[in-house]
Amino acid sequence: MRWDAQALRPATAGNTAGNTAGNASAAAPAVDALLPLAGLVRSVSTPEFAGVTFHEVTAKSVLNKVAAGSRMPFEWTVNPYRGCSHACVYCFARKSHTYLDFDAGLDFDSQVVVKINAAEVLRKELAKPSWGHHHVALGTNTDPYQRAEGRYQLMPGIISALADSGTPLSILTKGTLLARDIPLLKHAAAQVPVGIGISLAMTDEQLAEAVEPGTPGPRARLKLVSRLREAGLPCGVMAMPILPWLSDSDEALDSLFGSLAAAGATGVTAGALYLKPGTREWFMQWIAARHPELAGRYRRLYGTGSYASKEYREWLAGRIRYFKARHGFSGSHGFSHRDLAQDPREEEAQYPAGSMPEAGAGPGRTTGLRGTAANAGRGGHASSEDSAQPTLF
C-alpha cells in the first residue's frame, strides 16, 4: 500500500521535499501540521506499522556535537530517527522525546520522527572545509535500524557519505536489518575505520519480548553477531541493561556471555539498569503491572536516584568479571568495573572492543579483530565466590 494514501495530513502540490534513496515519495510541506515540528513534511500512519505514526521532516543539519565535558568516546553523532518502535521499556533516551512536545512513554514508542533528507544534508556538511573528519557515532540516541529503516533506507546513504568523506564511523543497534548493509559496511571499512556494536543483554526470549517488544529476539541478534564476524567486520556487544532479579542470575549471565563467545563477539561490556527521569516513570509503571512482587524492591534499590545502590553494583560487577573470564572475555577491551562504585556514570561511556573505530587506524582497518572470545581459552581464573546477592537489597 502506498504511503501517500496513508498521510494523516496530505501534502499540497509543488515545492517538493528531498527523497531518501528514492524510497520516500516526494511530498510538499504539510498543511495544518499536527505538531509544531520544524521542517514537517507530512505525518503518516499505515497498517504495516499498526499503532505507529511517522512524522517525516526535512532537517537543516544532522551532525550533532556532543556536549562539552561528556564522557562519551566520540564528539559527533547522527540520529536519523527520533523515537523508536523497538519500544524498550528501559530505554534511556525516552526523555529526549519530550523536547519535541511528545511524552516519554507511549509517544516515544509510537510517534517516530524521520529525517528524510538526512543523507543529503550530511554529505553537504561533511564536504565543508571546516569538517575535521572526526569519528561520527550512529545509534547513540535511538536505533538507526529500527523497523522503519526498511521503508526509508536512510542508513546506506549515511554510511556512504561518511566513508566517501574519509570520516570514521560506528554503529550501535539492536536491529537485524543491519545485515542488509554488510556489503556496504565492508566497502566502508576499506575506506575508513569502522566500529559496530550490537545491544544484547539477555538470552531469555520471553523476557526480551516483554521488555523489548519491538526488537528482533536474542537468537536473531546472536546470528547477526556471527554474520558480521564471518564477514570480517568487528562486532562488540553492549550487554546492558542487566535487570535486577530478572536477568542477573548466574544462569542468565552464564548463558549470555557463553552465547556471545560462541557467536564470536569481539568484546563485551555489561552493567546494571539505569533509571533516569523519563525512563524511571515508564519502567516503574511496567514493573508494577508485570512484576508487582518486584516493585518495592526496585524502589528500595534505586531510591530517588538513577542508579542502583553501590552494594548491588559492586556485587554485579563481580559476577560480570567472573563470567567474562569464564567465557574468554577477560582480555577484551571495554568496561573493567574498576571505578564503578565511585562514579557509575563512567559505565555509560564504556564501549566494547570492536564497537568503536580504532584510534589512528588507517583505511581498511577495522577494530578489535584480535583476541576475541572465540579465540581465547575457556575457564578463566575468576572466583565463583560471593555469587549470592547481598540480602540488603
C-alpha positions as CSV (number, residue, x, y, z in Angstrom):
1,M,0.0,0.0,0.0
2,R,1.4,3.4,-1.0
3,W,2.2,5.6,2.0
4,D,1.0,8.7,0.1
5,A,-2.6,7.4,0.7
6,Q,-2.0,7.0,4.4
7,A,-0.9,10.6,5.1
8,L,-2.7,12.0,8.1
9,R,-2.1,15.4,6.7
10,P,-1.9,15.4,2.9
11,A,0.9,17.3,1.2
12,T,0.0,20.1,-1.2
13,A,1.2,20.2,-4.8
14,G,4.5,21.8,-5.7
15,N,7.5,22.6,-3.5
16,T,8.7,19.0,-3.0
17,A,10.9,17.8,-0.2
18,G,14.1,15.7,-0.6
19,N,13.7,12.0,-1.1
20,T,15.8,9.4,0.6
21,A,17.5,6.9,-1.8
22,G,14.4,7.0,-4.0
23,N,12.2,5.3,-1.4
24,A,10.2,8.0,0.4
25,S,7.8,9.6,-2.0
26,A,8.3,13.2,-2.8
27,A,6.0,15.4,-0.7
28,A,5.4,19.0,-0.1
29,P,5.2,20.7,3.3
30,A,2.2,19.5,5.3
31,V,-0.9,21.7,5.5
32,D,-2.2,22.3,9.0
33,A,0.5,20.2,10.6
34,L,-0.4,18.0,13.5
35,L,2.6,19.1,15.6
36,P,4.9,22.2,15.6
37,L,7.8,20.1,14.3
38,A,10.4,22.1,12.4
39,G,10.5,21.1,8.7
40,L,7.4,18.8,9.0
41,V,6.5,17.4,5.5
42,R,3.7,15.0,6.5
43,S,2.6,12.6,9.1
44,V,1.9,9.0,8.0
45,S,0.2,6.0,9.6
46,T,0.0,2.7,7.8
47,P,-1.3,-0.8,8.6
48,E,2.2,-2.1,8.1
49,F,3.2,-0.3,11.3
50,A,0.0,-0.5,13.3
51,G,-0.1,2.0,16.1
52,V,2.9,4.0,14.9
53,T,2.8,7.4,13.3
54,F,5.8,8.6,11.3
55,H,6.4,12.3,11.1
56,E,8.6,13.0,8.1
57,V,10.7,16.1,8.4
58,T,13.4,17.8,6.4
59,A,16.4,18.6,8.6
60,K,18.7,21.6,8.2
61,S,21.6,19.8,9.9
62,V,22.1,16.3,11.1
63,L,25.6,16.4,12.6
64,N,25.3,16.8,16.3
65,K,28.1,18.0,18.6
66,V,28.3,16.1,21.8
67,A,28.1,18.4,24.8
68,A,31.4,19.6,26.2
69,G,32.5,17.5,29.2
70,S,30.8,14.4,28.1
71,R,32.4,11.1,29.0
72,M,31.4,9.5,25.6
73,P,34.3,8.3,23.4
74,F,33.1,10.4,20.5
75,E,32.4,14.0,19.8
76,W,29.8,13.8,16.9
77,T,26.6,11.9,16.3
78,V,24.0,11.4,13.7
79,N,20.4,10.2,14.6
80,P,18.2,9.8,11.5
81,Y,15.2,8.9,13.7
82,R,13.7,10.4,16.9
83,G,11.6,8.0,18.9
84,C,11.9,4.2,18.4
85,S,9.4,1.5,17.6
86,H,11.6,-1.0,19.4
87,A,9.7,0.2,22.5
88,C,12.2,-1.0,25.1
89,V,10.7,-0.2,28.4
90,Y,14.1,0.7,29.9
91,C,15.4,3.0,27.0
92,F,17.5,5.8,28.4
93,A,16.6,8.1,25.5
94,R,12.9,8.4,26.4
95,K,13.2,11.9,28.0
96,S,14.6,13.3,24.7
97,H,11.2,12.9,23.1
98,T,9.8,15.5,25.5
99,Y,11.9,18.1,23.8
100,L,9.6,17.6,20.8
101,D,6.5,18.0,22.9
102,F,5.8,14.3,22.9
103,D,5.7,12.3,26.1
104,A,8.4,9.9,27.2
105,G,6.1,6.9,27.4
106,L,3.8,5.7,24.6
107,D,4.7,8.6,22.3
108,F,8.4,7.6,22.3
109,D,7.3,4.2,21.0
110,S,4.7,5.3,18.6
111,Q,5.5,8.8,17.3
112,V,8.6,8.5,15.3
113,V,10.3,11.5,13.6
114,V,12.1,10.6,10.4
115,K,14.7,13.0,8.9
116,I,14.0,12.0,5.3
117,N,16.9,14.1,3.8
118,A,19.5,13.0,6.4
119,A,22.0,11.6,3.8
120,E,21.9,14.6,1.5
121,V,22.3,17.1,4.4
122,L,25.1,15.0,5.9
123,R,27.0,14.8,2.7
124,K,26.9,18.6,2.4
125,E,28.1,19.1,6.0
126,L,30.9,16.6,5.5
127,A,32.1,18.5,2.4
128,K,32.7,21.7,4.3
129,P,36.4,22.7,4.5
130,S,35.9,23.1,8.3
131,W,35.0,19.4,8.8
132,G,37.8,17.7,10.8
133,H,36.9,14.1,9.9
134,H,36.1,13.2,13.5
135,H,34.6,9.9,14.4
136,V,30.8,10.0,14.0
137,A,28.6,7.7,16.1
138,L,25.3,6.3,14.8
139,G,22.6,4.9,17.1
140,T,23.6,6.8,20.3
141,N,20.0,8.0,21.0
142,T,17.5,5.9,19.0
143,D,18.1,2.9,16.9
144,P,19.0,3.6,13.2
145,Y,18.0,0.1,12.3
146,Q,14.5,0.1,13.8
147,R,11.8,-1.3,11.6
148,A,11.1,1.9,9.7
149,E,14.6,1.8,8.2
150,G,13.4,-1.0,6.0
151,R,11.0,1.5,4.5
152,Y,13.1,4.7,4.5
153,Q,16.5,3.3,3.8
154,L,18.4,6.2,5.3
155,M,21.4,4.3,6.5
156,P,23.0,3.3,3.2
157,G,23.2,6.9,2.2
158,I,24.6,8.0,5.6
159,I,27.2,5.2,5.7
160,S,28.3,6.1,2.1
161,A,28.5,9.8,2.9
162,L,30.7,9.2,5.9
163,A,33.0,6.7,4.2
164,D,33.3,8.8,1.0
165,S,34.4,11.8,3.0
166,G,37.0,9.9,4.9
167,T,35.1,10.0,8.2
168,P,35.4,7.1,10.7
169,L,32.1,5.8,11.9
170,S,30.5,3.5,14.4
171,I,27.0,1.9,14.6
172,L,25.2,0.7,17.7
173,T,21.9,-1.2,17.1
174,K,19.5,-4.0,18.1
175,G,18.2,-4.2,14.6
176,T,19.0,-7.2,12.5
177,L,18.2,-5.1,9.4
178,L,21.9,-4.1,9.6
179,A,22.6,-7.4,7.8
180,R,21.2,-5.7,4.7
181,D,24.2,-3.3,4.8
182,I,27.0,-5.8,5.5
183,P,28.4,-5.4,1.9
184,L,28.3,-1.7,2.2
185,L,30.0,-1.8,5.6
186,K,32.7,-4.0,4.2
187,H,33.3,-1.4,1.5
188,A,33.3,1.4,4.0
189,A,35.8,-0.4,6.2
190,A,38.2,-0.4,3.2
191,Q,38.0,3.4,3.2
192,V,37.8,4.4,6.9
193,P,38.0,2.8,10.4
194,V,34.6,1.3,11.3
195,G,33.2,0.0,14.6
196,I,30.0,-2.0,15.0
197,G,28.2,-2.7,18.2
198,I,25.1,-4.9,19.0
199,S,23.0,-4.3,22.0
200,L,22.1,-7.6,23.7
201,A,21.7,-8.1,27.4
202,M,19.7,-11.4,27.8
203,T,19.1,-14.7,26.0
204,D,15.7,-15.3,27.5
205,E,13.3,-14.9,24.5
206,Q,10.2,-14.4,26.7
207,L,11.8,-11.8,28.8
208,A,13.1,-10.0,25.8
209,E,9.7,-10.0,24.2
210,A,8.3,-8.4,27.4
211,V,10.9,-5.6,27.8
212,E,11.9,-5.1,24.2
213,P,8.6,-5.9,22.3
214,G,9.6,-4.2,19.0
215,T,13.1,-5.7,18.7
216,P,14.4,-8.8,17.0
217,G,14.8,-11.6,19.6
218,P,18.1,-12.6,21.2
219,R,18.7,-15.6,18.8
220,A,18.3,-13.3,15.8
221,R,20.8,-10.8,17.2
222,L,23.3,-13.6,18.0
223,K,23.1,-14.7,14.4
224,L,23.8,-11.1,13.4
225,V,26.9,-11.0,15.5
226,S,28.1,-14.2,13.8
227,R,27.3,-12.9,10.3
228,L,29.3,-9.7,11.0
229,R,32.3,-11.6,12.3
230,E,32.1,-14.1,9.3
231,A,32.2,-11.0,7.0
232,G,35.4,-9.9,8.6
233,L,33.8,-7.0,10.5
234,P,34.3,-6.2,14.2
235,C,31.3,-6.6,16.5
236,G,31.3,-5.6,20.1
237,V,28.3,-6.2,22.3
238,M,26.8,-3.9,24.9
239,A,25.2,-6.2,27.4
240,M,23.2,-3.5,29.0
241,P,21.0,-3.2,30.9
242,I,21.2,-6.2,33.2
243,L,17.9,-6.1,35.0
244,P,17.9,-6.8,38.8
245,W,16.0,-10.0,39.7
246,L,15.1,-10.6,36.1
247,S,18.3,-11.1,34.1
248,D,21.1,-11.1,36.8
249,S,21.1,-14.7,38.0
250,D,24.2,-16.8,37.4
251,E,22.2,-18.9,34.9
252,A,21.2,-15.9,32.9
253,L,24.7,-14.3,32.9
254,D,26.4,-17.6,32.1
255,S,24.0,-18.1,29.2
256,L,24.5,-14.5,28.0
257,F,28.3,-14.5,28.0
258,G,28.6,-18.1,26.7
259,S,26.3,-17.3,23.8
260,L,28.2,-14.1,22.9
261,A,31.5,-16.0,23.0
262,A,30.1,-18.7,20.7
263,A,28.8,-16.1,18.3
264,G,32.4,-14.6,18.1
265,A,31.8,-11.2,19.7
266,T,34.9,-9.1,19.6
267,G,34.3,-7.7,23.1
268,V,31.6,-7.1,25.6
269,T,30.7,-4.5,28.2
270,A,27.9,-5.0,30.7
271,G,26.2,-3.1,33.5
272,A,23.0,-2.6,35.5
273,L,19.9,-0.8,34.5
274,Y,19.8,3.0,34.7
275,L,16.5,4.7,35.6
276,K,16.9,8.3,34.6
277,P,14.0,10.7,34.6
278,G,11.6,9.9,31.8
279,T,12.7,6.3,31.8
280,R,12.2,5.7,35.5
281,E,8.5,6.6,35.5
282,W,7.7,4.4,32.4
283,F,9.8,1.4,33.7
284,M,8.4,1.5,37.2
285,Q,4.9,1.5,35.8
286,W,5.8,-1.6,33.7
287,I,7.3,-3.3,36.8
288,A,4.2,-2.6,38.9
289,A,2.0,-4.1,36.2
290,R,4.1,-7.1,35.1
291,H,6.1,-7.9,38.2
292,P,4.3,-6.4,41.2
293,E,6.3,-8.5,43.6
294,L,9.4,-6.6,42.5
295,A,8.0,-3.0,42.6
296,G,9.0,-2.4,46.2
297,R,12.4,-4.0,45.8
298,Y,13.2,-1.7,42.8
299,R,12.1,1.4,44.7
300,R,14.4,0.4,47.6
301,L,17.3,-0.5,45.2
302,Y,17.2,2.8,43.2
303,G,15.9,5.1,45.9
304,T,15.3,8.5,44.4
305,G,18.2,8.3,42.1
306,S,19.0,6.9,38.6
307,Y,21.4,4.2,39.6
308,A,21.2,1.0,41.6
309,S,22.8,1.0,45.1
310,K,26.6,0.8,45.4
311,E,26.3,-2.6,47.1
312,Y,24.3,-4.0,44.1
313,R,26.7,-2.5,41.5
314,E,29.7,-4.0,43.3
315,W,28.0,-7.4,43.5
316,L,27.0,-7.3,39.8
317,A,30.5,-6.2,38.8
318,G,32.0,-9.2,40.5
319,R,29.6,-11.6,38.7
320,I,30.2,-10.0,35.4
321,R,34.0,-10.3,35.9
322,Y,33.6,-13.9,36.7
323,F,31.5,-14.9,33.7
324,K,33.5,-12.7,31.3
325,A,36.7,-14.6,32.4
326,R,34.9,-17.9,32.2
327,H,34.0,-17.4,28.6
328,G,37.2,-15.8,27.4
329,F,36.4,-12.1,27.5
330,S,38.8,-11.2,30.3
331,G,41.4,-9.9,27.9
332,S,39.0,-7.9,25.8
333,H,38.7,-4.2,25.9
334,G,35.8,-2.4,27.5
335,F,34.4,-1.7,30.9
336,S,36.6,-3.1,33.7
337,H,34.3,-2.2,36.6
338,R,37.3,-0.6,38.5
339,D,35.7,2.7,39.3
340,L,32.0,1.6,39.2
341,A,31.2,2.2,42.9
342,Q,32.8,5.7,42.9
343,D,31.1,7.0,39.8
344,P,28.5,4.8,37.9
345,R,28.3,7.4,35.1
346,E,31.6,6.1,33.9
347,E,29.9,2.9,32.9
348,E,27.8,4.7,30.4
349,A,30.8,5.8,28.4
350,Q,32.4,2.4,28.1
351,Y,32.0,0.7,24.7
352,P,33.3,-2.8,24.0
353,A,36.2,-3.7,21.7
354,G,35.1,-3.6,18.1
355,S,32.3,-1.1,18.6
356,M,34.4,2.0,18.2
357,P,36.8,2.9,15.3
358,E,40.4,2.2,16.3
359,A,42.2,5.5,17.0
360,G,44.8,6.1,14.4
361,A,43.7,3.2,12.2
362,G,44.2,3.7,8.5
363,P,41.7,2.9,5.8
364,G,40.8,-0.7,5.6
365,R,41.5,-1.5,9.2
366,T,38.6,-2.4,11.5
367,T,38.9,-2.7,15.2
368,G,39.3,-5.4,17.7
369,L,39.8,-8.4,15.4
370,R,42.5,-9.9,17.7
371,G,42.0,-11.6,21.0
372,T,38.3,-12.3,20.6
373,A,36.5,-14.7,22.9
374,A,36.2,-17.2,20.1
375,N,40.0,-17.5,20.0
376,A,40.5,-17.2,23.8
377,G,40.8,-20.0,26.2
378,R,37.8,-21.0,28.3
379,G,37.7,-21.4,32.0
380,G,39.0,-18.1,33.5
381,H,40.6,-17.9,36.9
382,A,38.0,-15.7,38.4
383,S,36.4,-17.0,41.6
384,S,32.8,-18.0,41.8
385,E,32.6,-16.9,45.4
386,D,30.0,-14.3,46.5
387,S,27.6,-15.4,43.9
388,A,24.6,-14.8,46.0
389,Q,23.0,-11.3,46.0
390,P,23.6,-9.4,49.3
391,T,20.5,-9.6,51.4
392,L,20.4,-5.8,51.9
393,F,18.8,-5.4,48.6
